[in-house]
Amino acid sequence: MLDDVIGEIPLPQPSGDWLGDLRAIALASYEIYRAHRWIVLLGIQPGLGPNTRRFGAVALRVFDPLDVDLSTRINVLAALNNYIFGFI
């Protein structure tokens, strides 16, 4: 179920504007999660489904212009996701 919900999030193709792309992902995620409020009851957990992998691949590429390591990219995305879940 979690993977299906994540699959509903429209993802931009990274444009080189990392902040704009990250904002677009955050707003799109918020709207989808808000439509499926029950998702927060599952907590934040890594998923292995195809939609979750697609989301991760696109979201991690957003940081390419910054040349930051994978650990930093993952930590920023996790913090952003936790922030969004906090509002849901």
Sequence and secondary structure as in RCSB ss.txt:
>XXXX:A:sequence
MLDDVIGEIPLPQPSGDWLGDLRAIALASYEIYRAHRWIVLLGIQPGLGPNTRRFGAVALRVFDPLDVDLSTRIN
VLAALNNYIFGFI
>XXXX:A:secstr
 HHHHHHTS      S HHHHHHHHHHHHHHHHHHTGGGGGG S    SHHHHHHHHHHHHTTGGGT  HHHHHH
HHHHHHHHHHHH 
